[in-house]
Amino acid sequence: GVAVDMMVVGRLEGEPVRRSGARAGDELWVTGLLGAPFCAVAAWNAGAEPDASARARFAHPVPRLKEALWLKAQGARAMIDLSDGLVADAGHLAAASGMGVVIDPDLTPLHGAVEVADEALVSGEEYELLLALPAGAGAPLAVAQLSPSGALRRGRKARRRHKLLPRT
């Protein structure tokens, strides 16, 4: 087999937004609609052709560079790309910040191919952004696919707020 590895080097003006800047009471927000990569891979694993838009999201991810810079300017305290899934990456952000996290599946923005919200919570290779904003700061920014997804709290545990049901 062949393995290909890639590294990208760049420069940032000013201080970066790290995973470790979140504070208790911050709200978690996410860009985009989640779950398309999960749906595409699940279809292929089942021997089926995935939904065309789910396939496109998996095969041609769009880096959220402009959004990240804009969100930094709007006061994002912590940020991470969703490459391991919402639940896992929220845990990474919370751990780096010394916080616990609550994910609310009912707030998770779902791609149209998603049938059960759990698919969007664990879907990796999303490359959307998960960010922490001070409480109340995200609502005025809820444009261009920016949606609430949970909150940070004191402690070190992660939890889900609601039991998940199939999407109707």
Contacts in CASP RR format, 6 or more apart in sequence:
PFRMAT RR
TARGET T0000
AUTHOR 0000-0000-0000
METHOD contacts of the structure
MODEL  1
GVAVDMMVVGRLEGEPVRRSGARAGDELWVTGLLGAPFCAVAAWNAGAEP
DASARARFAHPVPRLKEALWLKAQGARAMIDLSDGLVADAGHLAAASGMG
VVIDPDLTPLHGAVEVADEALVSGEEYELLLALPAGAGAPLAVAQLSPSG
ALRRGRKARRRHKLLPRT
17 68 0 8 1.000
17 71 0 8 1.000
17 72 0 8 1.000
17 76 0 8 1.000
17 77 0 8 1.000
17 78 0 8 1.000
17 79 0 8 1.000
17 131 0 8 1.000
18 78 0 8 1.000
18 79 0 8 1.000
18 96 0 8 1.000
19 78 0 8 1.000
19 79 0 8 1.000
19 80 0 8 1.000
19 92 0 8 1.000
19 93 0 8 1.000
19 96 0 8 1.000
19 97 0 8 1.000
20 78 0 8 1.000
20 96 0 8 1.000
20 97 0 8 1.000
20 98 0 8 1.000
21 77 0 8 1.000
21 78 0 8 1.000
21 96 0 8 1.000
21 97 0 8 1.000
21 132 0 8 1.000
22 77 0 8 1.000
22 78 0 8 1.000
22 93 0 8 1.000
22 94 0 8 1.000
22 96 0 8 1.000
22 97 0 8 1.000
22 99 0 8 1.000
22 132 0 8 1.000
22 152 0 8 1.000
23 77 0 8 1.000
23 97 0 8 1.000
23 99 0 8 1.000
23 132 0 8 1.000
23 134 0 8 1.000
23 152 0 8 1.000
24 99 0 8 1.000
24 152 0 8 1.000
24 153 0 8 1.000
24 154 0 8 1.000
25 134 0 8 1.000
25 135 0 8 1.000
25 151 0 8 1.000
25 152 0 8 1.000
25 153 0 8 1.000
26 77 0 8 1.000
26 78 0 8 1.000
26 132 0 8 1.000
26 133 0 8 1.000
26 134 0 8 1.000
26 135 0 8 1.000
26 151 0 8 1.000
26 152 0 8 1.000
27 132 0 8 1.000
27 133 0 8 1.000
27 134 0 8 1.000
27 135 0 8 1.000
27 136 0 8 1.000
27 137 0 8 1.000
27 138 0 8 1.000
27 148 0 8 1.000
27 150 0 8 1.000
27 151 0 8 1.000
27 152 0 8 1.000
28 90 0 8 1.000
28 93 0 8 1.000
28 101 0 8 1.000
28 103 0 8 1.000
28 130 0 8 1.000
28 131 0 8 1.000
28 132 0 8 1.000
28 148 0 8 1.000
28 149 0 8 1.000
28 150 0 8 1.000
28 151 0 8 1.000
28 152 0 8 1.000
29 130 0 8 1.000
29 131 0 8 1.000
29 132 0 8 1.000
29 133 0 8 1.000
29 138 0 8 1.000
29 141 0 8 1.000
29 142 0 8 1.000
29 146 0 8 1.000
29 147 0 8 1.000
29 148 0 8 1.000
29 149 0 8 1.000
30 82 0 8 1.000
30 86 0 8 1.000
30 108 0 8 1.000
30 109 0 8 1.000
30 128 0 8 1.000
30 129 0 8 1.000
30 130 0 8 1.000
30 131 0 8 1.000
30 146 0 8 1.000
30 147 0 8 1.000
30 149 0 8 1.000
31 64 0 8 1.000
31 67 0 8 1.000
31 128 0 8 1.000
31 129 0 8 1.000
31 144 0 8 1.000
31 145 0 8 1.000
31 146 0 8 1.000
32 109 0 8 1.000
32 128 0 8 1.000
32 145 0 8 1.000
32 146 0 8 1.000
32 147 0 8 1.000
33 109 0 8 1.000
33 110 0 8 1.000
33 111 0 8 1.000
33 112 0 8 1.000
33 145 0 8 1.000
34 82 0 8 1.000
34 85 0 8 1.000
34 86 0 8 1.000
34 108 0 8 1.000
34 109 0 8 1.000
34 110 0 8 1.000
34 111 0 8 1.000
34 114 0 8 1.000
34 120 0 8 1.000
34 121 0 8 1.000
34 123 0 8 1.000
34 126 0 8 1.000
34 128 0 8 1.000
35 54 0 8 1.000
35 110 0 8 1.000
35 111 0 8 1.000
35 113 0 8 1.000
35 114 0 8 1.000
35 119 0 8 1.000
35 120 0 8 1.000
35 123 0 8 1.000
35 126 0 8 1.000
36 51 0 8 1.000
36 53 0 8 1.000
36 54 0 8 1.000
36 57 0 8 1.000
36 58 0 8 1.000
36 111 0 8 1.000
36 112 0 8 1.000
36 113 0 8 1.000
36 114 0 8 1.000
36 123 0 8 1.000
36 126 0 8 1.000
37 54 0 8 1.000
37 57 0 8 1.000
37 58 0 8 1.000
37 123 0 8 1.000
37 124 0 8 1.000
37 125 0 8 1.000
37 126 0 8 1.000
38 114 0 8 1.000
38 119 0 8 1.000
38 120 0 8 1.000
38 122 0 8 1.000
38 123 0 8 1.000
38 124 0 8 1.000
39 50 0 8 1.000
39 51 0 8 1.000
39 54 0 8 1.000
39 111 0 8 1.000
39 113 0 8 1.000
39 114 0 8 1.000
39 115 0 8 1.000
39 119 0 8 1.000
39 123 0 8 1.000
40 50 0 8 1.000
40 51 0 8 1.000
40 54 0 8 1.000
40 55 0 8 1.000
40 57 0 8 1.000
40 58 0 8 1.000
40 59 0 8 1.000
40 113 0 8 1.000
41 50 0 8 1.000
41 58 0 8 1.000
42 50 0 8 1.000
42 119 0 8 1.000
43 49 0 8 1.000
43 50 0 8 1.000
43 51 0 8 1.000
43 54 0 8 1.000
44 50 0 8 1.000
49 55 0 8 1.000
50 58 0 8 1.000
50 113 0 8 1.000
51 112 0 8 1.000
51 113 0 8 1.000
53 111 0 8 1.000
53 112 0 8 1.000
53 113 0 8 1.000
54 111 0 8 1.000
54 113 0 8 1.000
57 111 0 8 1.000
58 125 0 8 1.000
61 125 0 8 1.000
61 126 0 8 1.000
61 127 0 8 1.000
62 127 0 8 1.000
63 127 0 8 1.000
64 81 0 8 1.000
64 127 0 8 1.000
64 128 0 8 1.000
64 129 0 8 1.000
67 129 0 8 1.000
67 144 0 8 1.000
68 79 0 8 1.000
68 129 0 8 1.000
71 79 0 8 1.000
71 129 0 8 1.000
71 131 0 8 1.000
71 141 0 8 1.000
71 146 0 8 1.000
72 79 0 8 1.000
74 133 0 8 1.000
74 137 0 8 1.000
74 138 0 8 1.000
74 141 0 8 1.000
75 133 0 8 1.000
75 134 0 8 1.000
75 137 0 8 1.000
76 131 0 8 1.000
76 132 0 8 1.000
76 133 0 8 1.000
77 131 0 8 1.000
77 132 0 8 1.000
77 133 0 8 1.000
77 134 0 8 1.000
78 93 0 8 1.000
78 96 0 8 1.000
78 97 0 8 1.000
78 131 0 8 1.000
78 132 0 8 1.000
79 93 0 8 1.000
79 129 0 8 1.000
79 130 0 8 1.000
79 131 0 8 1.000
79 132 0 8 1.000
80 89 0 8 1.000
80 92 0 8 1.000
80 93 0 8 1.000
80 129 0 8 1.000
80 130 0 8 1.000
80 131 0 8 1.000
81 89 0 8 1.000
81 126 0 8 1.000
81 127 0 8 1.000
81 128 0 8 1.000
81 129 0 8 1.000
81 130 0 8 1.000
82 89 0 8 1.000
82 124 0 8 1.000
82 126 0 8 1.000
82 127 0 8 1.000
82 128 0 8 1.000
82 129 0 8 1.000
82 130 0 8 1.000
83 89 0 8 1.000
83 124 0 8 1.000
83 125 0 8 1.000
83 126 0 8 1.000
83 127 0 8 1.000
84 92 0 8 1.000
84 124 0 8 1.000
85 121 0 8 1.000
85 122 0 8 1.000
85 123 0 8 1.000
85 124 0 8 1.000
85 126 0 8 1.000
86 103 0 8 1.000
86 108 0 8 1.000
86 120 0 8 1.000
86 121 0 8 1.000
86 122 0 8 1.000
86 123 0 8 1.000
86 126 0 8 1.000
86 130 0 8 1.000
86 149 0 8 1.000
87 103 0 8 1.000
87 121 0 8 1.000
87 122 0 8 1.000
87 158 0 8 1.000
87 160 0 8 1.000
88 122 0 8 1.000
89 130 0 8 1.000
90 101 0 8 1.000
90 103 0 8 1.000
90 130 0 8 1.000
90 149 0 8 1.000
90 150 0 8 1.000
90 158 0 8 1.000
91 100 0 8 1.000
91 101 0 8 1.000
91 158 0 8 1.000
93 101 0 8 1.000
93 130 0 8 1.000
93 132 0 8 1.000
94 100 0 8 1.000
94 101 0 8 1.000
94 152 0 8 1.000
94 156 0 8 1.000
94 158 0 8 1.000
95 156 0 8 1.000
97 132 0 8 1.000
97 152 0 8 1.000
98 155 0 8 1.000
98 156 0 8 1.000
99 152 0 8 1.000
99 153 0 8 1.000
99 154 0 8 1.000
99 155 0 8 1.000
99 156 0 8 1.000
100 152 0 8 1.000
100 153 0 8 1.000
100 154 0 8 1.000
100 155 0 8 1.000
100 156 0 8 1.000
100 157 0 8 1.000
100 158 0 8 1.000
101 150 0 8 1.000
101 151 0 8 1.000
101 152 0 8 1.000
101 153 0 8 1.000
101 158 0 8 1.000
101 159 0 8 1.000
102 150 0 8 1.000
102 151 0 8 1.000
102 152 0 8 1.000
102 153 0 8 1.000
102 158 0 8 1.000
102 159 0 8 1.000
102 160 0 8 1.000
102 161 0 8 1.000
103 121 0 8 1.000
103 149 0 8 1.000
103 150 0 8 1.000
103 158 0 8 1.000
103 159 0 8 1.000
103 160 0 8 1.000
103 161 0 8 1.000
104 148 0 8 1.000
104 149 0 8 1.000
104 150 0 8 1.000
104 151 0 8 1.000
104 160 0 8 1.000
104 161 0 8 1.000
104 162 0 8 1.000
105 117 0 8 1.000
105 118 0 8 1.000
105 121 0 8 1.000
105 160 0 8 1.000
105 161 0 8 1.000
105 162 0 8 1.000
105 164 0 8 1.000
106 117 0 8 1.000
106 161 0 8 1.000
106 162 0 8 1.000
107 147 0 8 1.000
107 148 0 8 1.000
107 149 0 8 1.000
107 150 0 8 1.000
108 117 0 8 1.000
108 120 0 8 1.000
108 121 0 8 1.000
108 147 0 8 1.000
108 149 0 8 1.000
109 120 0 8 1.000
109 145 0 8 1.000
109 147 0 8 1.000
109 149 0 8 1.000
110 117 0 8 1.000
110 120 0 8 1.000
110 167 0 8 1.000
111 120 0 8 1.000
114 120 0 8 1.000
114 167 0 8 1.000
115 166 0 8 1.000
115 167 0 8 1.000
116 164 0 8 1.000
116 166 0 8 1.000
116 167 0 8 1.000
117 164 0 8 1.000
117 165 0 8 1.000
117 167 0 8 1.000
118 164 0 8 1.000
121 160 0 8 1.000
121 164 0 8 1.000
130 149 0 8 1.000
132 152 0 8 1.000
133 141 0 8 1.000
135 151 0 8 1.000
138 146 0 8 1.000
138 148 0 8 1.000
142 148 0 8 1.000
150 161 0 8 1.000
END
